[in-house]
Amino acid sequence: MTFAGKLQNGKVELSVPIDLPDGSAVYVIAQPAIEMKLARRKATGWLVSYVGNLVGAMDGSLVQLDNRWVWRFHAYMTSQFHEPYSPIGDVDVDANTGEVLNDQQCIEEMWARGKRIMGST
């Protein structure tokens, strides 16, 4: 049986009341508040706003970073005329708040990698 619930003040509150016998095995599986699809849109929006309009977020995975869960996406340069070039960096999106965690240094590193890739093609 599976029952949905939310964590409130450190306790799991189920959406429906259930009565389990004492000693029942219970497993809690936590899911991120932000799903991968939404996190990818946020990452791509951030890339377009800060890195360039020919950069997109792909290959998402959920990773733990400094005691928080984040969606990490590789940033690829692409266009409608060619396949994506190798990643120029990563974008991290907090899996609970949806906040993009990258900073100005990440932007500059992606710009530099993108320029090197474009210069070699």
Biopython code that builds the backbone (N, CA, C, O; Angstrom):
import numpy as np
from Bio.PDB.StructureBuilder import StructureBuilder

atoms = [
    (1, "MET", "N", (0.847, -1.184, 0.000)),
    (1, "MET", "CA", (0.000, 0.000, 0.000)),
    (1, "MET", "C", (0.885, 1.237, 0.000)),
    (1, "MET", "O", (1.962, 1.243, 0.596)),
    (2, "THR", "N", (0.430, 2.268, -0.663)),
    (2, "THR", "CA", (1.150, 3.529, -0.705)),
    (2, "THR", "C", (0.217, 4.646, -0.277)),
    (2, "THR", "O", (-0.925, 4.716, -0.733)),
    (3, "PHE", "N", (0.706, 5.537, 0.612)),
    (3, "PHE", "CA", (-0.075, 6.664, 1.078)),
    (3, "PHE", "C", (0.767, 7.928, 0.936)),
    (3, "PHE", "O", (1.947, 7.932, 1.286)),
    (4, "ALA", "N", (0.172, 8.984, 0.429)),
    (4, "ALA", "CA", (0.883, 10.258, 0.272)),
    (4, "ALA", "C", (0.779, 11.062, 1.563)),
    (4, "ALA", "O", (-0.209, 10.961, 2.291)),
    (5, "GLY", "N", (1.798, 11.853, 1.836)),
    (5, "GLY", "CA", (1.798, 12.708, 3.009)),
    (5, "GLY", "C", (2.795, 13.828, 2.854)),
    (5, "GLY", "O", (3.526, 13.894, 1.866)),
    (6, "LYS", "N", (2.823, 14.709, 3.839)),
    (6, "LYS", "CA", (3.767, 15.824, 3.850)),
    (6, "LYS", "C", (4.422, 15.904, 5.209)),
    (6, "LYS", "O", (3.843, 15.498, 6.217)),
    (7, "LEU", "N", (5.628, 16.428, 5.229)),
    (7, "LEU", "CA", (6.354, 16.622, 6.471)),
    (7, "LEU", "C", (5.938, 17.956, 7.073)),
    (7, "LEU", "O", (6.096, 19.000, 6.441)),
    (8, "GLN", "N", (5.411, 17.927, 8.283)),
    (8, "GLN", "CA", (4.989, 19.134, 8.996)),
    (8, "GLN", "C", (5.606, 19.103, 10.387)),
    (8, "GLN", "O", (5.329, 18.194, 11.168)),
    (9, "ASN", "N", (6.441, 20.091, 10.701)),
    (9, "ASN", "CA", (7.079, 20.180, 12.018)),
    (9, "ASN", "C", (7.813, 18.892, 12.393)),
    (9, "ASN", "O", (7.760, 18.454, 13.542)),
    (10, "GLY", "N", (8.490, 18.296, 11.432)),
    (10, "GLY", "CA", (9.276, 17.108, 11.685)),
    (10, "GLY", "C", (8.498, 15.810, 11.738)),
    (10, "GLY", "O", (9.078, 14.761, 12.020)),
    (11, "LYS", "N", (7.193, 15.850, 11.474)),
    (11, "LYS", "CA", (6.374, 14.638, 11.495)),
    (11, "LYS", "C", (5.665, 14.473, 10.162)),
    (11, "LYS", "O", (5.279, 15.453, 9.526)),
    (12, "VAL", "N", (5.497, 13.225, 9.746)),
    (12, "VAL", "CA", (4.797, 12.934, 8.499)),
    (12, "VAL", "C", (3.302, 12.956, 8.761)),
    (12, "VAL", "O", (2.799, 12.218, 9.608)),
    (13, "GLU", "N", (2.592, 13.810, 8.027)),
    (13, "GLU", "CA", (1.131, 13.864, 8.110)),
    (13, "GLU", "C", (0.575, 13.306, 6.812)),
    (13, "GLU", "O", (0.834, 13.836, 5.732)),
    (14, "LEU", "N", (-0.198, 12.224, 6.930)),
    (14, "LEU", "CA", (-0.763, 11.576, 5.755)),
    (14, "LEU", "C", (-2.008, 12.306, 5.276)),
    (14, "LEU", "O", (-2.699, 12.962, 6.055)),
    (15, "SER", "N", (-2.283, 12.181, 3.975)),
    (15, "SER", "CA", (-3.459, 12.845, 3.395)),
    (15, "SER", "C", (-4.751, 12.150, 3.822)),
    (15, "SER", "O", (-5.814, 12.771, 3.805)),
    (16, "VAL", "N", (-4.681, 10.887, 4.199)),
    (16, "VAL", "CA", (-5.849, 10.150, 4.717)),
    (16, "VAL", "C", (-5.423, 9.442, 5.999)),
    (16, "VAL", "O", (-4.288, 8.975, 6.095)),
    (17, "PRO", "N", (-6.313, 9.355, 6.981)),
    (17, "PRO", "CA", (-5.938, 8.643, 8.207)),
    (17, "PRO", "C", (-5.868, 7.127, 7.958)),
    (17, "PRO", "O", (-6.733, 6.558, 7.292)),
    (18, "ILE", "N", (-4.840, 6.495, 8.496)),
    (18, "ILE", "CA", (-4.724, 5.040, 8.372)),
    (18, "ILE", "C", (-4.437, 4.462, 9.748)),
    (18, "ILE", "O", (-3.914, 5.147, 10.626)),
    (19, "ASP", "N", (-4.776, 3.225, 9.921)),
    (19, "ASP", "CA", (-4.549, 2.530, 11.175)),
    (19, "ASP", "C", (-3.675, 1.314, 10.900)),
    (19, "ASP", "O", (-4.141, 0.335, 10.317)),
    (20, "LEU", "N", (-2.413, 1.369, 11.313)),
    (20, "LEU", "CA", (-1.482, 0.262, 11.094)),
    (20, "LEU", "C", (-1.192, -0.430, 12.424)),
    (20, "LEU", "O", (-1.159, 0.214, 13.472)),
    (21, "PRO", "N", (-0.988, -1.711, 12.374)),
    (21, "PRO", "CA", (-0.643, -2.421, 13.611)),
    (21, "PRO", "C", (0.746, -2.012, 14.106)),
    (21, "PRO", "O", (1.622, -1.681, 13.306)),
    (22, "ASP", "N", (0.942, -2.035, 15.414)),
    (22, "ASP", "CA", (2.248, -1.737, 15.992)),
    (22, "ASP", "C", (3.298, -2.660, 15.386)),
    (22, "ASP", "O", (3.038, -3.843, 15.163)),
    (23, "GLY", "N", (4.471, -2.126, 15.124)),
    (23, "GLY", "CA", (5.554, -2.906, 14.554)),
    (23, "GLY", "C", (5.545, -2.970, 13.040)),
    (23, "GLY", "O", (6.402, -3.626, 12.448)),
    (24, "SER", "N", (4.584, -2.294, 12.392)),
    (24, "SER", "CA", (4.533, -2.287, 10.929)),
    (24, "SER", "C", (5.767, -1.599, 10.376)),
    (24, "SER", "O", (6.216, -0.589, 10.918)),
    (25, "ALA", "N", (6.320, -2.144, 9.296)),
    (25, "ALA", "CA", (7.451, -1.508, 8.618)),
    (25, "ALA", "C", (6.913, -0.357, 7.772)),
    (25, "ALA", "O", (5.966, -0.529, 7.005)),
    (26, "VAL", "N", (7.522, 0.806, 7.917)),
    (26, "VAL", "CA", (7.100, 1.996, 7.188)),
    (26, "VAL", "C", (8.330, 2.588, 6.509)),
    (26, "VAL", "O", (9.371, 2.757, 7.144)),
    (27, "TYR", "N", (8.215, 2.899, 5.235)),
    (27, "TYR", "CA", (9.304, 3.512, 4.477)),
    (27, "TYR", "C", (8.869, 4.902, 4.049)),
    (27, "TYR", "O", (7.753, 5.088, 3.563)),
    (28, "VAL", "N", (9.741, 5.865, 4.228)),
    (28, "VAL", "CA", (9.458, 7.234, 3.810)),
    (28, "VAL", "C", (10.377, 7.549, 2.633)),
    (28, "VAL", "O", (11.600, 7.470, 2.747)),
    (29, "ILE", "N", (9.776, 7.903, 1.509)),
    (29, "ILE", "CA", (10.532, 8.276, 0.318)),
    (29, "ILE", "C", (10.262, 9.750, 0.057)),
    (29, "ILE", "O", (9.142, 10.134, -0.280)),
    (30, "ALA", "N", (11.286, 10.564, 0.214)),
    (30, "ALA", "CA", (11.122, 12.001, 0.011)),
    (30, "ALA", "C", (11.295, 12.345, -1.457)),
    (30, "ALA", "O", (12.228, 11.868, -2.103)),
    (31, "GLN", "N", (10.412, 13.161, -1.982)),
    (31, "GLN", "CA", (10.513, 13.632, -3.357)),
    (31, "GLN", "C", (10.798, 15.121, -3.342)),
    (31, "GLN", "O", (10.311, 15.841, -2.470)),
    (32, "PRO", "N", (11.587, 15.590, -4.305)),
    (32, "PRO", "CA", (11.854, 17.029, -4.348)),
    (32, "PRO", "C", (10.577, 17.805, -4.661)),
    (32, "PRO", "O", (9.699, 17.325, -5.378)),
    (33, "ALA", "N", (10.496, 19.003, -4.110)),
    (33, "ALA", "CA", (9.335, 19.854, -4.365)),
    (33, "ALA", "C", (9.277, 20.297, -5.824)),
    (33, "ALA", "O", (8.192, 20.478, -6.376)),
    (34, "ILE", "N", (10.433, 20.472, -6.443)),
    (34, "ILE", "CA", (10.522, 20.911, -7.834)),
    (34, "ILE", "C", (10.829, 19.691, -8.703)),
    (34, "ILE", "O", (11.846, 19.028, -8.504)),
    (35, "GLU", "N", (9.963, 19.399, -9.655)),
    (35, "GLU", "CA", (10.195, 18.264, -10.543)),
    (35, "GLU", "C", (11.239, 18.620, -11.597)),
    (35, "GLU", "O", (11.488, 19.794, -11.870)),
    (36, "MET", "N", (11.852, 17.581, -12.189)),
    (36, "MET", "CA", (12.937, 17.788, -13.148)),
    (36, "MET", "C", (12.518, 18.684, -14.313)),
    (36, "MET", "O", (13.290, 19.542, -14.741)),
    (37, "LYS", "N", (11.316, 18.494, -14.824)),
    (37, "LYS", "CA", (10.873, 19.271, -15.989)),
    (37, "LYS", "C", (10.855, 20.771, -15.682)),
    (37, "LYS", "O", (11.317, 21.575, -16.491)),
    (38, "LEU", "N", (10.325, 21.147, -14.519)),
    (38, "LEU", "CA", (10.304, 22.561, -14.136)),
    (38, "LEU", "C", (11.713, 23.072, -13.871)),
    (38, "LEU", "O", (12.056, 24.186, -14.265)),
    (39, "ALA", "N", (12.529, 22.260, -13.205)),
    (39, "ALA", "CA", (13.911, 22.669, -12.930)),
    (39, "ALA", "C", (14.679, 22.896, -14.229)),
    (39, "ALA", "O", (15.478, 23.827, -14.327)),
    (40, "ARG", "N", (14.437, 22.047, -15.223)),
    (40, "ARG", "CA", (15.118, 22.218, -16.516)),
    (40, "ARG", "C", (14.691, 23.519, -17.183)),
    (40, "ARG", "O", (15.519, 24.219, -17.764)),
    (41, "ARG", "N", (13.399, 23.848, -17.104)),
    (41, "ARG", "CA", (12.946, 25.128, -17.676)),
    (41, "ARG", "C", (13.612, 26.302, -16.974)),
    (41, "ARG", "O", (14.015, 27.270, -17.619)),
    (42, "LYS", "N", (13.727, 26.217, -15.637)),
    (42, "LYS", "CA", (14.391, 27.295, -14.895)),
    (42, "LYS", "C", (15.859, 27.403, -15.297)),
    (42, "LYS", "O", (16.377, 28.505, -15.481)),
    (43, "ALA", "N", (16.533, 26.249, -15.433)),
    (43, "ALA", "CA", (17.947, 26.247, -15.827)),
    (43, "ALA", "C", (18.125, 26.830, -17.223)),
    (43, "ALA", "O", (19.032, 27.631, -17.449)),
    (44, "THR", "N", (17.267, 26.434, -18.163)),
    (44, "THR", "CA", (17.362, 26.955, -19.533)),
    (44, "THR", "C", (17.073, 28.453, -19.555)),
    (44, "THR", "O", (17.755, 29.202, -20.253)),
    (45, "GLY", "N", (16.072, 28.896, -18.800)),
    (45, "GLY", "CA", (15.778, 30.335, -18.720)),
    (45, "GLY", "C", (16.956, 31.116, -18.180)),
    (45, "GLY", "O", (17.276, 32.196, -18.678)),
    (46, "TRP", "N", (17.604, 30.570, -17.158)),
    (46, "TRP", "CA", (18.777, 31.231, -16.585)),
    (46, "TRP", "C", (19.894, 31.300, -17.621)),
    (46, "TRP", "O", (20.538, 32.338, -17.775)),
    (47, "LEU", "N", (20.127, 30.184, -18.340)),
    (47, "LEU", "CA", (21.172, 30.158, -19.359)),
    (47, "LEU", "C", (20.908, 31.189, -20.447)),
    (47, "LEU", "O", (21.821, 31.912, -20.846)),
    (48, "VAL", "N", (19.678, 31.267, -20.930)),
    (48, "VAL", "CA", (19.325, 32.229, -21.975)),
    (48, "VAL", "C", (19.528, 33.658, -21.468)),
    (48, "VAL", "O", (20.022, 34.512, -22.204)),
    (49, "SER", "N", (19.150, 33.918, -20.224)),
    (49, "SER", "CA", (19.257, 35.269, -19.660)),
    (49, "SER", "C", (20.697, 35.691, -19.385)),
    (49, "SER", "O", (21.048, 36.854, -19.583)),
    (50, "TYR", "N", (21.538, 34.755, -18.930)),
    (50, "TYR", "CA", (22.869, 35.135, -18.462)),
    (50, "TYR", "C", (24.028, 34.646, -19.312)),
    (50, "TYR", "O", (25.115, 35.221, -19.249)),
    (51, "VAL", "N", (23.827, 33.595, -20.109)),
    (51, "VAL", "CA", (24.937, 33.048, -20.884)),
    (51, "VAL", "C", (24.742, 33.290, -22.374)),
    (51, "VAL", "O", (25.658, 33.761, -23.047)),
    (52, "GLY", "N", (23.566, 32.975, -22.894)),
    (52, "GLY", "CA", (23.315, 33.214, -24.309)),
    (52, "GLY", "C", (22.095, 32.446, -24.786)),
    (52, "GLY", "O", (21.691, 31.455, -24.178)),
    (53, "ASN", "N", (21.513, 32.917, -25.884)),
    (53, "ASN", "CA", (20.266, 32.312, -26.373)),
    (53, "ASN", "C", (20.491, 31.014, -27.147)),
    (53, "ASN", "O", (19.520, 30.367, -27.540)),
    (54, "LEU", "N", (21.726, 30.620, -27.373)),
    (54, "LEU", "CA", (22.006, 29.352, -28.055)),
    (54, "LEU", "C", (22.559, 28.312, -27.085)),
    (54, "LEU", "O", (23.319, 27.427, -27.478)),
    (55, "VAL", "N", (22.172, 28.426, -25.816)),
    (55, "VAL", "CA", (22.628, 27.498, -24.789)),
    (55, "VAL", "C", (21.396, 26.886, -24.136)),
    (55, "VAL", "O", (20.447, 27.595, -23.803)),
    (56, "GLY", "N", (21.413, 25.568, -23.953)),
    (56, "GLY", "CA", (20.280, 24.885, -23.343)),
    (56, "GLY", "C", (20.723, 23.905, -22.273)),
    (56, "GLY", "O", (21.854, 23.420, -22.290)),
    (57, "ALA", "N", (19.813, 23.615, -21.332)),
    (57, "ALA", "CA", (20.080, 22.673, -20.245)),
    (57, "ALA", "C", (19.603, 21.284, -20.650)),
    (57, "ALA", "O", (18.475, 21.119, -21.113)),
    (58, "MET", "N", (20.470, 20.284, -20.473)),
    (58, "MET", "CA", (20.139, 18.897, -20.815)),
    (58, "MET", "C", (20.746, 17.963, -19.778)),
    (58, "MET", "O", (21.540, 18.385, -18.938)),
    (59, "ASP", "N", (20.364, 16.683, -19.845)),
    (59, "ASP", "CA", (20.962, 15.634, -19.012)),
    (59, "ASP", "C", (20.846, 15.934, -17.520)),
    (59, "ASP", "O", (21.861, 16.011, -16.827)),
    (60, "GLY", "N", (19.629, 16.102, -17.017)),
    (60, "GLY", "CA", (19.438, 16.419, -15.608)),
    (60, "GLY", "C", (19.603, 15.223, -14.688)),
    (60, "GLY", "O", (19.255, 14.095, -15.038)),
    (61, "SER", "N", (20.142, 15.489, -13.502)),
    (61, "SER", "CA", (20.232, 14.461, -12.464)),
    (61, "SER", "C", (20.089, 15.134, -11.103)),
    (61, "SER", "O", (20.447, 16.298, -10.927)),
    (62, "LEU", "N", (19.561, 14.379, -10.150)),
    (62, "LEU", "CA", (19.375, 14.863, -8.786)),
    (62, "LEU", "C", (20.617, 14.505, -7.986)),
    (62, "LEU", "O", (20.955, 13.328, -7.864)),
    (63, "VAL", "N", (21.306, 15.512, -7.434)),
    (63, "VAL", "CA", (22.539, 15.281, -6.675)),
    (63, "VAL", "C", (22.470, 16.039, -5.351)),
    (63, "VAL", "O", (21.736, 17.019, -5.221)),
    (64, "GLN", "N", (23.241, 15.574, -4.380)),
    (64, "GLN", "CA", (23.309, 16.273, -3.106)),
    (64, "GLN", "C", (24.512, 17.202, -3.126)),
    (64, "GLN", "O", (25.622, 16.792, -3.464)),
    (65, "LEU", "N", (24.280, 18.457, -2.760)),
    (65, "LEU", "CA", (25.327, 19.479, -2.778)),
    (65, "LEU", "C", (25.220, 20.295, -1.501)),
    (65, "LEU", "O", (24.218, 20.977, -1.283)),
    (66, "ASP", "N", (26.250, 20.233, -0.650)),
    (66, "ASP", "CA", (26.265, 21.001, 0.599)),
    (66, "ASP", "C", (24.981, 20.830, 1.403)),
    (66, "ASP", "O", (24.337, 21.816, 1.760)),
    (67, "ASN", "N", (24.608, 19.595, 1.688)),
    (67, "ASN", "CA", (23.417, 19.261, 2.500)),
    (67, "ASN", "C", (22.102, 19.716, 1.898)),
    (67, "ASN", "O", (21.126, 19.903, 2.625)),
    (68, "ARG", "N", (22.055, 19.896, 0.603)),
    (68, "ARG", "CA", (20.786, 20.173, -0.071)),
    (68, "ARG", "C", (20.742, 19.387, -1.364)),
    (68, "ARG", "O", (21.780, 19.045, -1.931)),
    (69, "TRP", "N", (19.542, 19.103, -1.827)),
    (69, "TRP", "CA", (19.361, 18.383, -3.082)),
    (69, "TRP", "C", (19.182, 19.385, -4.204)),
    (69, "TRP", "O", (18.415, 20.341, -4.086)),
    (70, "VAL", "N", (19.894, 19.156, -5.287)),
    (70, "VAL", "CA", (19.809, 20.047, -6.446)),
    (70, "VAL", "C", (19.638, 19.222, -7.717)),
    (70, "VAL", "O", (20.113, 18.091, -7.821)),
    (71, "TRP", "N", (18.950, 19.821, -8.669)),
    (71, "TRP", "CA", (18.905, 19.278, -10.025)),
    (71, "TRP", "C", (20.101, 19.872, -10.750)),
    (71, "TRP", "O", (20.250, 21.093, -10.807)),
    (72, "ARG", "N", (20.953, 19.019, -11.303)),
    (72, "ARG", "CA", (22.134, 19.488, -12.043)),
    (72, "ARG", "C", (21.946, 19.156, -13.519)),
    (72, "ARG", "O", (21.652, 18.019, -13.889)),
    (73, "PHE", "N", (22.124, 20.175, -14.345)),
    (73, "PHE", "CA", (21.984, 20.028, -15.796)),
    (73, "PHE", "C", (23.280, 20.460, -16.464)),
    (73, "PHE", "O", (23.927, 21.415, -16.034)),
    (74, "HIS", "N", (23.651, 19.742, -17.525)),
    (74, "HIS", "CA", (24.778, 20.178, -18.352)),
    (74, "HIS", "C", (24.269, 21.258, -19.300)),
    (74, "HIS", "O", (23.160, 21.167, -19.826)),
    (75, "ALA", "N", (25.087, 22.268, -19.508)),
    (75, "ALA", "CA", (24.759, 23.359, -20.430)),
    (75, "ALA", "C", (25.455, 23.106, -21.755)),
    (75, "ALA", "O", (26.680, 23.009, -21.813)),
    (76, "TYR", "N", (24.663, 22.999, -22.827)),
    (76, "TYR", "CA", (25.193, 22.739, -24.163)),
    (76, "TYR", "C", (24.913, 23.920, -25.078)),
    (76, "TYR", "O", (23.851, 24.539, -25.008)),
    (77, "MET", "N", (25.876, 24.222, -25.933)),
    (77, "MET", "CA", (25.653, 25.191, -27.004)),
    (77, "MET", "C", (24.969, 24.449, -28.144)),
    (77, "MET", "O", (25.365, 23.334, -28.484)),
    (78, "THR", "N", (23.953, 25.053, -28.731)),
    (78, "THR", "CA", (23.203, 24.380, -29.785)),
    (78, "THR", "C", (22.512, 25.408, -30.676)),
    (78, "THR", "O", (22.508, 26.602, -30.377)),
    (79, "SER", "N", (21.942, 24.942, -31.746)),
    (79, "SER", "CA", (21.081, 25.755, -32.604)),
    (79, "SER", "C", (20.260, 24.802, -33.447)),
    (79, "SER", "O", (20.425, 23.585, -33.356)),
    (80, "GLN", "N", (19.387, 25.342, -34.259)),
    (80, "GLN", "CA", (18.567, 24.473, -35.102)),
    (80, "GLN", "C", (19.370, 23.862, -36.238)),
    (80, "GLN", "O", (18.873, 22.975, -36.932)),
    (81, "PHE", "N", (20.606, 24.320, -36.443)),
    (81, "PHE", "CA", (21.413, 23.862, -37.566)),
    (81, "PHE", "C", (22.461, 22.808, -37.219)),
    (81, "PHE", "O", (23.061, 22.229, -38.124)),
    (82, "HIS", "N", (22.698, 22.545, -35.931)),
    (82, "HIS", "CA", (23.691, 21.535, -35.567)),
    (82, "HIS", "C", (23.332, 20.875, -34.244)),
    (82, "HIS", "O", (22.564, 21.408, -33.444)),
    (83, "GLU", "N", (23.911, 19.698, -34.042)),
    (83, "GLU", "CA", (23.727, 18.974, -32.785)),
    (83, "GLU", "C", (24.401, 19.755, -31.654)),
    (83, "GLU", "O", (25.297, 20.559, -31.911)),
    (84, "PRO", "N", (23.984, 19.528, -30.413)),
    (84, "PRO", "CA", (24.633, 20.223, -29.289)),
    (84, "PRO", "C", (26.126, 19.920, -29.209)),
    (84, "PRO", "O", (26.558, 18.781, -29.385)),
    (85, "TYR", "N", (26.905, 20.975, -28.936)),
    (85, "TYR", "CA", (28.336, 20.812, -28.710)),
    (85, "TYR", "C", (28.551, 20.325, -27.282)),
    (85, "TYR", "O", (27.652, 20.419, -26.446)),
    (86, "SER", "N", (29.740, 19.808, -27.007)),
    (86, "SER", "CA", (30.037, 19.281, -25.675)),
    (86, "SER", "C", (29.681, 20.306, -24.591)),
    (86, "SER", "O", (29.663, 21.507, -24.858)),
    (87, "PRO", "N", (29.398, 19.837, -23.374)),
    (87, "PRO", "CA", (28.967, 20.763, -22.322)),
    (87, "PRO", "C", (29.978, 21.873, -22.065)),
    (87, "PRO", "O", (31.190, 21.661, -22.110)),
    (88, "ILE", "N", (29.450, 23.056, -21.794)),
    (88, "ILE", "CA", (30.307, 24.182, -21.435)),
    (88, "ILE", "C", (30.249, 24.462, -19.933)),
    (88, "ILE", "O", (30.933, 25.359, -19.439)),
    (89, "GLY", "N", (29.441, 23.702, -19.216)),
    (89, "GLY", "CA", (29.330, 23.874, -17.770)),
    (89, "GLY", "C", (28.077, 23.210, -17.245)),
    (89, "GLY", "O", (27.374, 22.510, -17.974)),
    (90, "ASP", "N", (27.807, 23.437, -15.977)),
    (90, "ASP", "CA", (26.624, 22.881, -15.320)),
    (90, "ASP", "C", (25.794, 23.992, -14.703)),
    (90, "ASP", "O", (26.312, 25.044, -14.329)),
    (91, "VAL", "N", (24.486, 23.737, -14.603)),
    (91, "VAL", "CA", (23.567, 24.640, -13.918)),
    (91, "VAL", "C", (22.925, 23.842, -12.792)),
    (91, "VAL", "O", (22.405, 22.749, -13.019)),
    (92, "ASP", "N", (22.961, 24.392, -11.565)),
    (92, "ASP", "CA", (22.359, 23.747, -10.407)),
    (92, "ASP", "C", (21.113, 24.504, -9.985)),
    (92, "ASP", "O", (21.140, 25.722, -9.810)),
    (93, "VAL", "N", (20.009, 23.763, -9.823)),
    (93, "VAL", "CA", (18.729, 24.332, -9.401)),
    (93, "VAL", "C", (18.325, 23.652, -8.105)),
    (93, "VAL", "O", (18.220, 22.426, -8.057)),
    (94, "ASP", "N", (18.092, 24.439, -7.043)),
    (94, "ASP", "CA", (17.672, 23.884, -5.762)),
    (94, "ASP", "C", (16.382, 23.094, -5.956)),
    (94, "ASP", "O", (15.403, 23.631, -6.474)),
    (95, "ALA", "N", (16.369, 21.819, -5.544)),
    (95, "ALA", "CA", (15.233, 20.936, -5.795)),
    (95, "ALA", "C", (14.022, 21.252, -4.924)),
    (95, "ALA", "O", (12.934, 20.737, -5.180)),
    (96, "ASN", "N", (14.189, 22.086, -3.903)),
    (96, "ASN", "CA", (13.062, 22.447, -3.042)),
    (96, "ASN", "C", (12.534, 23.847, -3.288)),
    (96, "ASN", "O", (11.341, 24.100, -3.115)),
    (97, "THR", "N", (13.418, 24.772, -3.694)),
    (97, "THR", "CA", (12.977, 26.156, -3.889)),
    (97, "THR", "C", (12.907, 26.569, -5.360)),
    (97, "THR", "O", (12.192, 27.511, -5.701)),
    (98, "GLY", "N", (13.640, 25.875, -6.234)),
    (98, "GLY", "CA", (13.690, 26.253, -7.638)),
    (98, "GLY", "C", (14.694, 27.346, -7.933)),
    (98, "GLY", "O", (14.764, 27.830, -9.063)),
    (99, "GLU", "N", (15.474, 27.744, -6.940)),
    (99, "GLU", "CA", (16.468, 28.805, -7.112)),
    (99, "GLU", "C", (17.667, 28.276, -7.893)),
    (99, "GLU", "O", (18.184, 27.201, -7.590)),
    (100, "VAL", "N", (18.110, 29.036, -8.903)),
    (100, "VAL", "CA", (19.337, 28.694, -9.623)),
    (100, "VAL", "C", (20.512, 29.120, -8.744)),
    (100, "VAL", "O", (20.560, 30.257, -8.276)),
    (101, "LEU", "N", (21.449, 28.216, -8.523)),
    (101, "LEU", "CA", (22.530, 28.440, -7.563)),
    (101, "LEU", "C", (23.830, 28.930, -8.190)),
    (101, "LEU", "O", (24.793, 29.189, -7.469)),
    (102, "ASN", "N", (23.882, 29.061, -9.491)),
    (102, "ASN", "CA", (25.110, 29.492, -10.166)),
    (102, "ASN", "C", (25.367, 30.973, -9.923)),
    (102, "ASN", "O", (24.446, 31.741, -9.645)),
    (103, "ASP", "N", (26.629, 31.357, -10.032)),
    (103, "ASP", "CA", (27.014, 32.739, -9.786)),
    (103, "ASP", "C", (27.718, 33.339, -11.010)),
    (103, "ASP", "O", (27.808, 32.706, -12.062)),
    (104, "GLN", "N", (28.205, 34.554, -10.853)),
    (104, "GLN", "CA", (28.857, 35.277, -11.948)),
    (104, "GLN", "C", (30.092, 34.525, -12.460)),
    (104, "GLN", "O", (30.365, 34.531, -13.660)),
    (105, "GLN", "N", (30.825, 33.892, -11.575)),
    (105, "GLN", "CA", (32.003, 33.138, -11.994)),
    (105, "GLN", "C", (31.615, 32.007, -12.946)),
    (105, "GLN", "O", (32.320, 31.751, -13.922)),
    (106, "CYS", "N", (30.510, 31.338, -12.670)),
    (106, "CYS", "CA", (30.027, 30.266, -13.566)),
    (106, "CYS", "C", (29.687, 30.824, -14.938)),
    (106, "CYS", "O", (29.986, 30.200, -15.956)),
    (107, "ILE", "N", (29.067, 31.990, -14.969)),
    (107, "ILE", "CA", (28.710, 32.625, -16.241)),
    (107, "ILE", "C", (29.975, 32.872, -17.061)),
    (107, "ILE", "O", (30.033, 32.539, -18.245)),
    (108, "GLU", "N", (30.978, 33.456, -16.423)),
    (108, "GLU", "CA", (32.221, 33.779, -17.123)),
    (108, "GLU", "C", (32.940, 32.520, -17.618)),
    (108, "GLU", "O", (33.505, 32.520, -18.711)),
    (109, "GLU", "N", (32.921, 31.437, -16.810)),
    (109, "GLU", "CA", (33.553, 30.188, -17.234)),
    (109, "GLU", "C", (32.822, 29.584, -18.430)),
    (109, "GLU", "O", (33.464, 29.061, -19.341)),
    (110, "MET", "N", (31.494, 29.648, -18.442)),
    (110, "MET", "CA", (30.731, 29.122, -19.576)),
    (110, "MET", "C", (30.989, 29.940, -20.831)),
    (110, "MET", "O", (31.106, 29.384, -21.922)),
    (111, "TRP", "N", (31.079, 31.258, -20.684)),
    (111, "TRP", "CA", (31.403, 32.121, -21.826)),
    (111, "TRP", "C", (32.748, 31.728, -22.421)),
    (111, "TRP", "O", (32.884, 31.593, -23.637)),
    (112, "ALA", "N", (33.746, 31.545, -21.551)),
    (112, "ALA", "CA", (35.093, 31.213, -22.022)),
    (112, "ALA", "C", (35.105, 29.857, -22.736)),
    (112, "ALA", "O", (35.705, 29.727, -23.803)),
    (113, "ARG", "N", (34.447, 28.848, -22.156)),
    (113, "ARG", "CA", (34.399, 27.532, -22.806)),
    (113, "ARG", "C", (33.653, 27.610, -24.132)),
    (113, "ARG", "O", (34.065, 26.997, -25.117)),
    (114, "GLY", "N", (32.568, 28.355, -24.160)),
    (114, "GLY", "CA", (31.791, 28.516, -25.390)),
    (114, "GLY", "C", (32.609, 29.163, -26.495)),
    (114, "GLY", "O", (32.534, 28.753, -27.653)),
    (115, "LYS", "N", (33.391, 30.175, -26.137)),
    (115, "LYS", "CA", (34.245, 30.845, -27.129)),
    (115, "LYS", "C", (35.304, 29.895, -27.671)),
    (115, "LYS", "O", (35.599, 29.903, -28.867)),
    (116, "ARG", "N", (35.884, 29.065, -26.779)),
    (116, "ARG", "CA", (36.898, 28.096, -27.228)),
    (116, "ARG", "C", (36.268, 27.079, -28.197)),
    (116, "ARG", "O", (36.865, 26.735, -29.217)),
    (117, "ILE", "N", (35.061, 26.605, -27.868)),
    (117, "ILE", "CA", (34.385, 25.632, -28.728)),
    (117, "ILE", "C", (34.063, 26.255, -30.084)),
    (117, "ILE", "O", (34.299, 25.638, -31.123)),
    (118, "MET", "N", (33.535, 27.454, -30.076)),
    (118, "MET", "CA", (33.167, 28.115, -31.329)),
    (118, "MET", "C", (34.394, 28.447, -32.167)),
    (118, "MET", "O", (34.334, 28.438, -33.397)),
    (119, "GLY", "N", (35.513, 28.741, -31.497)),
    (119, "GLY", "CA", (36.747, 29.024, -32.227)),
    (119, "GLY", "C", (37.343, 27.796, -32.885)),
    (119, "GLY", "O", (38.074, 27.905, -33.869)),
    (120, "SER", "N", (37.025, 26.600, -32.330)),
    (120, "SER", "CA", (37.606, 25.381, -32.882)),
    (120, "SER", "C", (36.709, 24.732, -33.948)),
    (120, "SER", "O", (37.094, 23.724, -34.542)),
    (121, "THR", "N", (35.514, 25.300, -34.195)),
    (121, "THR", "CA", (34.627, 24.685, -35.191)),
    (121, "THR", "C", (34.682, 25.421, -36.504)),
    (121, "THR", "O", (33.999, 25.040, -37.454)),
]
sb = StructureBuilder()
sb.init_structure("model")
sb.init_model(0)
sb.init_chain("A")
sb.init_seg("    ")
for serial, (resi, resn, name, xyz) in enumerate(atoms, 1):
    if name == "N":
        sb.init_residue(resn, " ", resi, " ")
    sb.init_atom(name, np.array(xyz, "f"), 0.0, 1.0, " ", f" {name:<3s}", serial, name[0])
structure = sb.get_structure()
